[in-house]
């Protein structure tokens, strides 16, 4: 944190007063356009939807948007016109950043002005922003979010274990060992996940009479089996990205193949595959929405199933919007947490396989 503050101070010293004014104008334009609108909506009230429509189409909201446009245009014009005249690199960056922020503010304000002028704007708001209909479904939403997280974590854990095992098989020099693993990976990656879920539950679990096995458990296993195929390719690429001398040096020290993989190769590969594993986990969280097609029980519903059932009861699309926000609330913190872990691993503060 101290290093970041020092870099910020150094950057500010290199900027000129005019470049900082341009940056402030662009930032203010975007803040007024977006934050100003949100604060105004919060003060006036979000429910019922008719109140929301009146707030967004009011003259006060128009004044906020036109102010954002004016500041944004000023930042755009001064930023791009004076860019080449700035004496330092930091000043030029500040000018361009201010112009970019101003452009975003102008686009947002113009889009909202155009959108609110539509003849069916009130219908759209009523269908997607009727937050008053969500009252009876709040506890169910929290339970659905929990189920989504639990399902994704369990499936990812299974996928990582299976993926690492499959990666070891794929890297084998023996065709008899490598071929079955490659066939499994190609099958799971080459067929739609929804088809796998339908075959796994309707074709195998239901068809063979395993009535005691729940949809939630079946879906978690199938998601894990699918993730294992993609994770195997991630691990394989990470292991093969290491220099071949790593394995040769380990074997020359008397380690067996498995010992070299466990203590030398895999720990280094894990550091390299954290970003793609993160992407795979985020995709897996979103893939849990496909489980809704199998018909989860009331207490086992994930976010999309909750949104579908809430829509069926209210005939309003607001639950789908809230379910979308729920997925974002689950995925975005995880992305930031894993990014922080990656930075620590890169700096050597955390060891793997220790």
C-alpha positions in Angstrom: 0.0 0.0 0.0 2.8 2.4 0.8 4.5 1.7 -2.5 1.3 2.4 -4.3 0.9 5.8 -2.5 4.5 6.7 -3.4 3.9 5.9 -7.1 0.7 7.9 -7.0 2.5 10.9 -5.5 5.3 10.7 -8.0 2.7 10.5 -10.8 0.8 13.6 -9.5 4.0 15.6 -9.3 4.7 14.9 -13.0 1.2 16.0 -14.0 0.5 19.6 -14.8 -2.4 21.5 -13.2 -4.3 21.6 -16.6 -4.0 17.9 -17.1 -5.4 17.2 -13.6 -8.3 19.6 -14.3 -9.1 17.6 -17.4 -8.9 14.4 -15.5 -11.1 15.8 -12.7 -13.7 17.0 -15.3 -13.9 13.6 -16.9 -14.2 11.9 -13.5 -16.8 14.3 -12.3 -18.8 13.9 -15.5 -18.9 10.1 -15.1 -19.6 10.4 -11.3 -22.5 12.9 -11.9 -24.0 10.8 -14.6 -23.9 7.4 -12.9 -23.5 8.0 -9.2 -25.8 11.1 -9.4 -28.5 9.1 -11.0 -28.2 6.3 -8.5 -28.2 8.6 -5.5 -31.2 10.5 -6.9 -33.1 7.2 -7.4 -32.2 6.1 -3.8 -33.5 9.3 -2.4 -36.7 9.3 -4.4 -37.4 5.6 -3.9 -37.0 2.4 -6.1 -40.5 1.1 -5.4 -43.1 0.9 -6.8 -42.1 0.9 -10.4 -44.3 3.8 -11.2 -42.2 5.9 -8.8 -39.0 4.7 -10.6 -40.4 5.8 -13.9 -41.4 9.2 -12.7 -37.9 9.7 -11.2 -36.0 8.7 -14.3 -38.2 10.8 -16.6 -38.2 13.9 -14.3 -36.6 17.2 -15.1 -34.2 16.8 -12.2 -32.8 13.6 -13.7 -32.6 15.4 -17.0 -30.6 18.2 -15.4 -28.2 15.6 -14.0 -27.7 13.9 -17.3 -27.2 17.2 -19.2 -24.7 18.4 -16.7 -22.7 15.1 -17.2 -22.8 15.6 -20.9 -21.5 19.2 -20.6 -18.6 18.2 -18.4 -17.9 15.2 -20.5 -17.8 17.2 -23.7 -15.4 19.7 -22.1 -13.1 16.9 -20.9 -13.2 15.2 -24.3 -12.4 18.4 -26.2 -9.7 19.7 -23.9 -8.2 16.3 -23.4 -7.7 15.4 -27.0 -6.9 18.9 -28.2 -4.2 19.5 -25.6 -2.8 16.0 -25.4 0.2 16.7 -27.6 1.0 19.9 -25.8 1.5 18.3 -22.4 5.2 18.4 -21.3 5.3 15.0 -19.5 4.1 11.5 -20.1 2.1 11.6 -16.9 0.3 14.8 -18.0 -0.5 13.2 -21.3 -1.9 10.1 -19.6 -4.0 12.3 -17.3 -5.4 14.2 -20.3 -6.3 11.1 -22.3 -7.8 9.4 -19.2 -9.9 12.5 -18.5 -11.1 12.5 -22.1 -11.9 8.8 -21.9 -13.9 9.2 -18.7 -15.7 12.1 -20.3 -16.6 10.0 -23.4 -18.0 7.3 -21.1 -20.1 9.8 -19.2 -21.5 11.3 -22.5 -22.4 7.9 -23.9 -24.1 6.8 -20.7 -26.1 10.0 -20.4 -27.1 10.0 -24.1 -28.1 6.3 -23.8 -30.3 6.9 -20.8 -31.9 10.0 -22.3 -32.7 8.1 -25.5 -34.0 5.1 -23.5 -36.3 7.0 -21.2 -37.9 8.8 -24.2 -39.2 5.5 -25.6 -42.9 4.9 -25.6 -42.7 1.6 -23.8 -40.1 2.7 -21.2 -42.6 2.4 -18.4 -43.5 -1.2 -19.4 -39.8 -2.1 -19.5 -39.2 -0.7 -16.0 -42.3 -2.5 -14.7 -41.2 -5.8 -16.1 -37.5 -5.7 -14.9 -37.4 -3.3 -12.0 -40.4 -4.1 -9.9 -38.4 -4.8 -6.7 -41.5 -4.8 -4.6 -42.5 -8.2 -5.9 -39.3 -9.7 -4.4 -40.3 -9.4 -0.7 -41.5 -13.0 -0.3 -38.5 -14.5 -2.1 -35.6 -12.9 -0.3 -34.8 -16.0 1.9 -35.2 -18.3 -1.0 -32.8 -16.1 -3.0 -30.1 -16.4 -0.3 -30.6 -20.2 -0.2 -30.3 -20.4 -4.0 -27.1 -18.4 -3.9 -25.7 -20.7 -1.2 -26.6 -23.8 -3.3 -24.9 -22.2 -6.3 -21.7 -21.7 -4.4 -21.7 -25.1 -2.8 -22.4 -26.9 -6.1 -19.7 -25.0 -7.9 -17.1 -25.5 -5.2 -17.8 -29.3 -4.9 -17.7 -29.7 -8.7 -14.5 -27.7 -9.0 -12.8 -29.8 -6.3 -13.8 -33.0 -8.1 -12.7 -31.5 -11.4 -9.3 -30.5 -10.1 -8.5 -33.9 -8.7 -9.8 -35.7 -11.8 -8.1 -33.2 -14.1 -4.7 -33.6 -12.5 -5.0 -37.4 -12.7 -6.1 -37.2 -16.3 -3.2 -34.8 -17.1 -0.7 -37.4 -15.7 -2.2 -40.1 -17.9 -2.2 -37.9 -21.0 1.5 -37.1 -20.5 2.4 -40.8 -20.4 4.6 -42.1 -23.2 2.5 -45.3 -23.3 -0.4 -45.2 -25.8 -2.4 -47.7 -23.8 -2.3 -45.3 -20.8 -2.7 -42.1 -22.8 -5.5 -43.1 -25.2 -8.4 -43.7 -22.7 -7.7 -40.4 -20.9 -7.6 -38.5 -24.3 -10.8 -40.2 -25.4 -12.6 -39.1 -22.2 -11.3 -35.5 -22.5 -12.4 -35.3 -26.1 -15.8 -36.7 -25.3 -16.5 -34.4 -22.4 -15.2 -31.3 -24.2 -16.9 -32.2 -27.5 -20.4 -32.7 -26.2 -22.7 -30.0 -24.7 -22.8 -29.9 -21.0 -26.6 -29.8 -21.0 -26.7 -33.0 -23.0 -24.4 -34.6 -20.4 -26.7 -33.4 -17.6 -29.7 -34.8 -19.3 -28.1 -38.2 -20.0 -26.6 -38.4 -16.6 -29.8 -37.7 -14.7 -32.7 -38.8 -17.0 -30.8 -41.5 -18.8 -28.7 -43.1 -16.0 -29.9 -42.1 -12.6 -33.7 -42.1 -13.4 -33.5 -44.7 -16.1 -31.7 -47.2 -13.9 -33.9 -46.5 -10.9 -31.5 -44.7 -8.5 -34.4 -42.8 -6.9 -32.4 -42.0 -3.7 -29.9 -40.0 -5.7 -30.9 -36.3 -5.8 -30.7 -34.0 -8.7 -28.3 -31.8 -6.8 -25.9 -34.6 -6.2 -26.1 -35.9 -9.7 -25.6 -32.4 -11.2 -22.6 -31.7 -9.0 -20.9 -34.9 -10.1 -21.6 -34.3 -13.8 -20.3 -30.7 -13.5 -17.2 -32.1 -11.8 -16.7 -34.7 -14.5 -17.1 -32.1 -17.2 -14.7 -29.6 -15.4 -12.2 -32.4 -15.0 -11.8 -32.6 -18.8 -11.1 -28.9 -19.2 -8.9 -28.8 -16.0 -6.8 -31.7 -17.4 -5.9 -29.7 -20.4 -5.0 -26.7 -18.2 -2.7 -28.9 -16.0 -1.2 -30.5 -19.1 -0.4 -27.2 -20.6 1.1 -25.9 -17.3 3.3 -29.0 -16.9 4.5 -29.0 -20.5 5.3 -25.3 -20.2 8.1 -26.1 -17.7 11.6 -26.8 -19.0 12.3 -30.4 -19.6 15.4 -30.1 -17.5 13.2 -29.9 -14.3 12.2 -33.5 -14.7 15.6 -34.7 -15.8 17.3 -33.0 -12.8 14.8 -34.5 -10.4 15.3 -38.0 -11.8 19.1 -37.6 -11.6 18.7 -36.9 -7.9 17.1 -40.3 -7.5 13.5 -39.4 -7.5 10.9 -41.6 -9.1 8.6 -40.2 -11.8 5.8 -39.7 -9.3 8.1 -38.1 -6.7 9.4 -35.7 -9.3 5.9 -34.7 -10.4 4.7 -34.3 -6.8 7.6 -32.3 -5.4 9.1 -30.5 -8.4 6.9 -30.3 -11.5 3.3 -30.0 -10.2 4.0 -27.3 -7.6 5.6 -25.1 -10.3 2.9 -25.9 -12.8 0.2 -24.9 -10.3 1.6 -21.4 -10.1 1.3 -21.0 -13.9 -2.3 -22.4 -14.2 -4.0 -20.3 -11.5 -5.3 -17.7 -14.0 -6.9 -20.3 -16.4 -8.2 -22.3 -13.4 -9.9 -19.1 -12.2 -11.5 -18.7 -15.6 -12.6 -22.3 -15.5 -14.2 -21.8 -12.0 -16.1 -18.7 -13.1 -17.4 -20.6 -16.1 -18.4 -23.5 -13.9 -20.3 -21.1 -11.6 -22.3 -19.9 -14.6 -22.8 -23.5 -15.9 -24.7 -24.3 -12.7 -27.6 -22.5 -14.3 -28.1 -25.4 -16.7 -29.1 -27.6 -13.7 -32.4 -25.7 -13.7 -33.5 -27.8 -16.7 -33.4 -30.9 -14.5 -36.0 -29.7 -12.0 -34.4 -29.2 -8.6 -36.4 -29.5 -5.4 -37.5 -26.4 -3.6 -34.5 -26.4 -1.1 -31.9 -27.4 -3.7 -32.6 -24.7 -6.3 -29.7 -22.6 -7.6 -30.0 -19.0 -8.8 -31.6 -19.5 -12.2 -34.1 -22.0 -10.9 -35.0 -19.5 -8.2 -35.5 -16.8 -10.8 -37.6 -19.1 -13.0 -39.9 -20.1 -10.2 -40.2 -16.6 -8.9 -41.1 -15.4 -12.4 -43.7 -18.2 -12.6 -45.4 -16.8 -9.5 -45.2 -13.1 -10.2 -45.2 -13.0 -14.0 -42.5 -10.4 -13.7 -38.9 -10.5 -15.0 -37.3 -8.8 -12.1 -36.2 -12.1 -10.5 -34.1 -12.9 -13.6 -32.3 -9.5 -13.2 -31.7 -10.2 -9.5 -30.4 -13.7 -10.3 -28.0 -12.1 -12.8 -26.8 -9.7 -10.0 -26.5 -12.8 -7.8 -24.1 -14.5 -10.2 -22.0 -11.3 -10.3 -21.9 -11.1 -6.5 -20.6 -14.7 -6.4 -18.0 -14.5 -9.3 -16.5 -11.0 -8.9 -15.2 -11.4 -5.3 -13.7 -14.8 -6.3 -11.9 -13.3 -9.2 -10.4 -10.6 -7.0 -9.4 -13.1 -4.3 -7.7 -15.4 -6.7 -5.9 -12.4 -8.4 -4.6 -11.4 -4.9 -3.4 -15.0 -4.3 -1.7 -15.0 -7.7 0.2 -11.8 -6.8 1.3 -13.4 -3.5 2.4 -16.5 -5.2 4.4 -14.5 -7.8 6.1 -12.5 -5.0 7.0 -15.7 -3.1 4.9 -14.8 0.0 3.0 -18.1 -0.2 4.4 -21.5 -1.0 2.8 -24.4 -2.7 3.4 -27.9 -1.8 5.3 -26.9 1.3 
